[in-house]
Amino acid sequence: MITVAIIHSNTRIQQITQMIDYLSLHPKYASWQKIILNDGPVCLIQPDGYEIINVPRTNHLYCRANVWNAAVTASNHDTLVMMDGDRLPHFEYFNYLQYLDYNTIIYCQQLWQASDVAKLHTHLEFLKSKRNPDSFYVADERHTIQNGNVPPTKNPMSGCVAFNKHRYKEWGGMSERFKGWGFNDVDCYYRAFVNDCKFINLPLPEVHLYHKRELSYKAFMGMNAYNGVMFYDSWNLPIHATVHKWLKDLHLSVKTARSMDLIGFCNLSSLQLN
């Protein structure tokens, strides 16, 4: 038995609707515990068979750790599958969950970005064929920054990932220190890695459904820059050149990022957080 927990934002109803239609085609769908984790106070969708958990923001800031921790608390089963509401993993992914043990984390290795909105059958055909993508599907840019032990594939803790909920608590889970976007998933990977978790990266595709960017690029860059400094400092790693570039583009410094919280940092750089 497994719990499938989907992270949802009311700005992405089209994406989660397509995901639910997709998941409902799986032969074991009816047996899953299904949860929607809504990023906000009110969820605008109520699909049959899903428990809705509203996770309010703090000071308008999204916190991925709060959402994941809510899923861990609500899960009735040891095996928990966390899914972003704009991702479609290959169906074979769920078949491999029978091999998930207490210390194992399972995720899809390949991440492809749909370049536009498409009907579900288009994504089904791509996932079924596992062929080289045409111009409609491109390699997603959201791969990990190479540093230390981060693998050169999709970050294991992003998109769709399965693990044992009790083991999650033991390795420290996802840190609530990270607010907004950026590096929360990389930090979570490091926590699991240093606690000797075993990662299984399946050679399967995962599709990132198209949606418009909800934040300005400057705001997205600012959050990543701030969280990047916090991540590299916390693991005593040299700050990556990409983070230095983001800070330079914002006309800010590492020292500034270290001296204030995220809201102060974003206010200083005139970033709109919501």
C-alpha positions in Angstrom: 0.0 0.0 0.0 1.2 3.5 -0.8 0.3 7.1 -0.3 0.4 9.5 -3.2 0.7 13.1 -2.1 0.4 15.8 -4.8 1.6 19.4 -4.2 -0.9 21.8 -5.7 -1.2 25.5 -6.4 -4.5 27.1 -7.5 -2.6 28.8 -10.3 -2.0 25.3 -11.9 -5.5 23.7 -11.9 -5.1 22.6 -15.6 -1.8 20.8 -14.7 -3.1 18.9 -11.7 -6.4 18.0 -13.5 -4.3 16.4 -16.2 -2.1 14.6 -13.6 -5.2 13.2 -11.8 -6.6 12.0 -15.2 -3.3 10.4 -15.9 -2.9 8.7 -12.5 -6.5 7.4 -12.7 -5.4 5.2 -15.6 -3.0 3.2 -13.5 -4.4 -0.3 -12.5 -3.6 0.2 -8.8 -5.0 3.7 -8.6 -8.1 2.8 -6.5 -5.9 1.2 -3.8 -3.7 4.3 -3.2 -4.3 6.7 -0.4 -4.5 10.0 -2.3 -3.7 13.5 -0.8 -3.7 16.9 -2.4 -1.4 19.4 -0.5 -2.7 22.8 -1.4 -0.3 25.7 -1.2 -2.6 28.2 0.4 -5.7 28.5 2.6 -8.4 27.3 0.2 -8.2 24.6 -2.5 -10.2 25.3 -5.6 -10.5 21.7 -6.7 -12.1 18.7 -4.9 -11.5 15.6 -6.9 -13.2 12.4 -5.7 -11.1 10.1 -3.5 -8.6 12.8 -2.5 -8.0 14.2 1.0 -7.4 17.9 0.8 -4.8 19.5 3.2 -4.4 23.2 3.0 -0.9 24.4 4.0 -1.0 28.2 4.6 2.1 30.3 3.7 4.0 32.2 6.3 4.6 35.9 5.4 3.5 35.0 1.8 6.4 32.6 1.4 6.1 29.1 0.1 7.9 26.5 2.3 8.3 23.1 0.6 9.3 21.5 4.0 5.9 22.5 5.5 4.1 20.8 2.6 6.2 17.6 2.7 5.9 17.4 6.5 2.1 17.7 6.2 2.1 14.7 3.8 4.3 12.6 6.2 1.9 13.3 9.0 -1.2 12.5 7.0 0.1 9.3 5.3 -1.5 6.1 6.4 1.2 4.0 4.8 5.0 3.7 5.2 5.6 4.2 1.5 5.0 7.9 0.5 5.2 9.2 -3.0 5.7 13.0 -3.2 4.6 14.5 -6.5 4.7 18.0 -7.8 1.4 18.8 -9.4 3.0 19.6 -12.8 4.9 16.3 -13.2 3.9 13.0 -15.0 6.2 10.1 -14.2 6.3 7.0 -16.4 3.8 4.3 -15.2 6.6 1.8 -14.7 7.8 4.1 -11.9 5.0 2.9 -9.6 5.7 -0.8 -10.4 9.2 -0.3 -9.0 7.9 0.8 -5.7 7.6 -2.8 -4.6 11.4 -2.7 -4.3 11.4 0.3 -1.9 12.6 -0.7 1.5 13.3 1.3 4.7 16.5 2.9 3.4 15.7 3.4 -0.3 14.7 6.5 -2.2 13.3 6.0 -5.8 13.0 8.6 -8.5 13.0 8.9 -12.3 16.3 9.9 -13.8 15.2 11.8 -16.9 13.3 15.1 -16.8 11.7 16.5 -19.9 9.9 19.9 -20.3 6.8 20.1 -22.4 7.3 23.3 -24.5 3.6 24.1 -24.6 0.2 23.0 -23.3 -0.8 19.7 -24.8 -3.6 17.1 -24.4 -3.0 14.1 -22.2 -2.8 11.6 -25.0 0.3 13.5 -26.3 2.1 13.0 -23.0 0.9 9.4 -22.8 2.4 8.7 -26.2 5.7 10.2 -25.3 5.9 8.4 -22.0 4.9 5.1 -23.5 7.4 5.2 -26.3 10.3 6.4 -24.2 11.8 7.6 -27.5 14.1 10.5 -28.1 11.9 13.6 -27.8 11.0 15.8 -30.7 11.1 19.6 -30.4 8.0 19.6 -28.3 9.9 18.0 -25.4 13.2 19.4 -24.4 15.6 18.5 -21.6 14.4 20.4 -18.5 16.8 23.1 -17.1 16.1 22.1 -13.5 19.0 19.9 -13.0 21.2 20.1 -10.0 24.2 22.4 -9.8 27.3 20.2 -9.9 29.0 20.4 -6.5 30.0 17.8 -4.0 27.9 14.6 -4.1 25.0 16.0 -6.1 24.3 13.5 -8.9 24.5 14.8 -12.5 20.8 14.0 -13.2 17.5 15.3 -12.0 17.6 16.2 -8.3 16.3 13.1 -6.5 14.2 15.2 -4.2 12.4 17.2 -6.9 9.3 16.2 -8.9 8.3 12.7 -8.1 10.1 10.8 -5.4 9.2 7.9 -3.1 10.6 7.0 0.3 9.8 5.5 3.7 8.1 8.1 5.8 9.8 6.9 9.0 13.2 7.0 7.4 12.4 10.6 6.3 12.1 11.6 9.9 15.3 9.9 10.8 17.4 11.8 8.2 15.9 15.1 9.2 13.6 15.5 6.2 13.4 18.8 4.4 14.5 21.8 6.3 12.0 24.6 7.2 14.9 27.1 7.0 14.5 27.3 3.2 11.6 29.6 2.2 10.5 30.5 -1.3 12.3 28.6 -4.2 15.7 27.1 -4.5 18.0 24.6 -2.8 15.5 23.1 -0.4 15.5 19.9 -2.4 19.3 19.8 -2.8 19.7 20.2 0.9 17.2 17.4 1.5 19.3 15.2 -0.8 22.4 15.9 1.2 20.7 15.1 4.4 19.6 11.7 3.1 23.0 11.0 1.5 25.0 11.6 4.6 22.6 9.4 6.5 23.5 6.5 4.1 20.2 6.3 2.3 20.3 4.3 -1.0 19.2 6.1 -4.2 17.6 4.3 -7.1 17.4 6.5 -10.2 15.3 4.7 -12.7 16.1 5.2 -16.4 12.5 6.4 -17.0 11.2 9.7 -18.3 9.3 12.3 -16.2 7.4 15.1 -18.0 7.3 18.6 -16.5 4.0 20.0 -17.7 4.1 23.4 -19.3 2.9 26.4 -17.3 3.8 30.1 -17.2 6.3 31.3 -14.7 4.4 32.8 -11.7 7.3 34.8 -10.4 9.5 37.3 -12.3 12.9 35.9 -13.2 14.5 38.4 -10.9 12.4 37.2 -7.9 13.2 33.6 -8.8 16.9 34.4 -9.1 16.9 36.3 -5.8 15.3 33.5 -3.8 17.8 31.0 -5.3 20.7 33.3 -4.6 19.7 33.7 -0.9 18.9 30.0 -0.4 22.1 29.1 -2.3 24.3 31.0 0.2 22.5 29.4 3.1 22.9 25.9 1.6 26.6 26.2 0.8 27.4 27.8 4.2 25.4 25.1 6.1 27.4 22.3 4.4 30.7 24.2 4.5 31.0 24.1 0.8 32.4 26.9 -1.5 29.6 29.0 -2.9 29.0 28.0 -6.5 29.9 30.4 -9.3 26.2 30.5 -10.4 25.1 31.8 -7.0 27.8 34.5 -7.2 26.5 35.5 -10.7 22.9 35.8 -9.4 24.1 38.0 -6.5 26.2 40.1 -8.9 23.2 40.6 -11.2 21.1 41.7 -8.2 23.9 44.1 -7.2 24.1 42.3 -3.8 26.8 40.4 -2.0 27.3 37.2 0.0 27.8 39.3 3.1 24.4 40.9 2.6 22.6 37.5 2.1 24.2 36.3 5.3 23.1 39.3 7.3 19.3 39.2 6.9 16.3 37.0 6.4 14.8 36.2 3.0 12.1 38.9 3.3 14.7 41.6 4.1 17.0 40.4 1.3 14.2 40.5 -1.3 12.9 43.9 -0.1 16.5 45.2 -0.4 16.6 44.0 -4.0 13.0 45.2 -4.8 11.7 41.7 -5.5 8.0 40.9 -5.5 7.5 37.7 -3.5 3.9 36.9 -4.6 
